[in-house]
């Protein structure tokens, strides 16, 4: 049975089709419309669909998905999950945060898990060995930090991750890059160390658009899985 997975973000939508646990289609769209989905449906097809969105979703798109799927799930705080949710305000919990945790739990159930999602923002989320989502933290992502230094100062340039990040920057661009990149690395290592002291035999997952960039920079990581979010959404869709 094929599943259509839609992760709708602030600037684009990631669309995947799973056949069981295998990804047979994956693409990113700046604008997602029923016409686009119809083309995917004609070429690949699907049986069930799930949509997770951090923005207001167009009603026409929701109706179209419901009409063209045997089962359609719009992820919200009432959606049944294969893990418990101990978050105090589940309605405000980012759907991407809970989905990556479901993905990690699917791969390693019954273990203490830390999921670091290095995307637009960087999030740290914990699932305990009792299979409950405990909560986590939200911090600025790498591009947000670069843009903030450029926006809120009069002279600092806009820098990217391209280039060296020495411990001591030899010029302003290196100093910014070093402060941001090394600062994020120390932040990740610090959170990992603190969580490992609380949760025995903690497994660390790294995901998100900047996962590969930080993979070899942090000291401790068990798994780097860029598609952990879509894997989690696929698991939620097939649950019950």
C-alpha positions, 0 to 999 in steps of 0.5 A, a space after each residue: 500500500 502506498 502512502 503520500 506524505 506531505 510536510 508543508 513548511 514556511 517556504 516550501 513543501 516536501 512531498 514523498 510517496 512510501 511503498 511500505 517503508 521504502 521511499 519511491 518518490 521525493 520532491 520539494 515544491 515552493 507551491 503545492 496545489 491539487 494540480 501538482 498532486 494530481 500529476 504525482 497521483 497519475 504517475 505513481 499513485 497512492 492509497 493513503 495520505 497525511 499532511 503536516 503543516 506549520 502554516 495555514 493550509 488551503 482548504 481546497 488542498 485539504 478537500 482534494 486530499 480527502 477526496 482522493 485518498 482512501 484514508 487522509 490524516 491532517 496531523 494535529 494534537 488529536 491525531 493518534 500516535 504510537 508514542 505517548 505525549 507528556 507535553 504540557 501544551 500539545 496544541 502548541 507542539 510543532 508537528 515536525 517535532 513530534 513527527 521526528 520523534 515518532 520516526 526515531 521511536 519507530 527505529 528504536 522503540 523502548 530506548 531513551 532517544 534524543 532527536 536533534 533537528 537542525 533545520 530553520 530552527 534547531 530543536 532538541 526533543 526527548 522520548 524516554 524508554 517508556 515510549 513517551 515524548 517528554 519535551 525539548 528545546 527550541 533554538 535558532 538555526 544556523 541561517 537565522 543566526 547569520 541573518 540576525 547578526 547582519 540584520 541587527 548590526 550596522 556593519 556585520 556582513 551576511 555570512 554563510 557556512 561556506 568557508 573555514 570555521 577556525 576556532 579563532 577567526 582571522 577576519 570578520 567573516 571567519 569570526 562570524 562563521 566561527 562564532 555561529 558554527 562552533 557556537 552551535 556545535 558546542 550547544 549541541 554537545 552541551 545538550 547531548 551531555 546533559 541529556 545523557 546524564 539524565 537518560 541512560 544509554 541515550 541514542 542520539 538522532 540528527 536530522 534536518 537540512 543541516 544534519 550532514 553539515 554538523 554530523 562530523 562536528 558534534 562529538 556524539 551521534 548514533 544516527 544521521 537520518 535526513 528523512 526522519 520526519 517523513 518516516 515519522 509521518 508515514 508511521 503515524 499514517 499507518 498507526 491504527 
